[in-house]
């Protein structure tokens, strides 16, 4: 719970910069999901892995484009980045 509270305090503090952060997060999240998709396709992994990475990345991007509340968007981006990183780690070897 301490980590979640710390992340929430950073999100609250940076809310005034939300449009710049959203722009960078869309770019970084899409690049990270693209790298994960590359490794998934390279290893002929299960299709559900590709679908999971694509769905989380598109969901995060849709929240940014749709002007969702900043805290909601920030958490969706964090989840998307973690999911992409997990699938990169699984498929890199």
Secondary structure, DSSP 4 states (H G I P E B T S, - for coil): -HHHHHHHHHHHHTGGGHHHHHHHHHHHHHHHHHHHHHHHHHTT--HHHHHHHHHHHHHHHHHHHTT--HHHHHHHHHHHHHHHHHHHHHH--
